[in-house]
Amino acid sequence: MGLATYAVIESNDGWGVLHDGDVEGEFLTKESAFEAAVAAASLAIRQGHEVHVSAPSSEAGNKTALGGATN
C-alpha cells in the first residue's frame, strides 16, 4: 500500500488540508481542519496505507492555539 499524507495548512482566511497536492476543505479553525484530516486518515489506515498527519504550531496563522479568529 501507499503513503497517505494530510497536512493542515493556512488557506485564504482560514485553514485547509493538503492531500495529494490539492488543498481540500475550507475551515475556520486549525482544530476543525485537523479533525477532518484525522477522519480521512482513519479511512486510509483501514485500507492499509501508511499515514502521516501534520499540523503547524501556534506560530502559524493568527498565533492562537486553535487558529480561530480572535475577535
N, C-alpha and C positions, 0 to 999 in steps of 0.2 A: 504494500500500500504506500501511498504518498505522504507528503508532509502538508498539513493544513495550518496556515498561519493567519492569525487575526490580530491586527494592531489597532488600538484605539488612537485616533489622531484628531487634531484640530481640523475642522472643516467649516468654512464660511464663518458664521457667527456661533457655531456650536461644535459638535463632535460627530465623527463618523467612524466606521470600522473598515480598515483597509484589508481586503481579502482578494487574492489572485489579481492584484494590480488595479482593482476597482474600489472606490470608496462607496460603501453601502450604508444606507440609512442617514437620517438627519436627527440628531439627538440634542436635547437641551443641556444635558449634563454628561460628564465623563462617566459617571456611575451607570447611567442608563445605556450608554454605548457599550460599556464593559459587560453589562448583563446580557445584551444582545449577542456580543461576541462569544460569551461563555455558552449561551444556548446553542449557537451554531457549532461551536467546538464540541459540545456534548454529542451532537449528531455525528460529527466527523469521527470522533473517537469510537463510537459504536460501530462505525463502518470499518474500523481497523487502522485508521490513519494515525500517524504521529501528529500531535497537536501542540502548537505554541500560541499563547495568548499574551499580549503585552499592552501596557497602559503607561502613559507618562506620569511623572511625579507632579506634585502641586506647583512645580516651577513652570509648567506649561499652562497655556490658556490664560485664564484671568487670575491665576495664582491662588485659587481656592482648592481645597482637598478634593471636592467632587466636581469641580469645573463648572458649576452653575453660575447664574447671574448673581451679582452682589448688590442688588438694588437697595 
